[in-house]
Amino acid sequence: MGRPIGGRDNVDQLVRKFPIRFPNRGPYVLDGELLENSRLEVSAGPRLTVMAPG
């Protein structure tokens, strides 16, 4: 944890959102559903507070 990825062509940054582009229609899984698209954007949602019993 906390170590850089390193290596050529890798990006190691914190971002709020990023695009993913597939050469054709690429597969991805969202909430257990297999979907296909040529482009999608991944973004952070709202901050959640998780409480555990105990």
Secondary structure, DSSP 8 states (H G I E B T S, - for coil): ------STT------SEEEEEEEEEEEEEETTEEEEEEEEEEE-----------
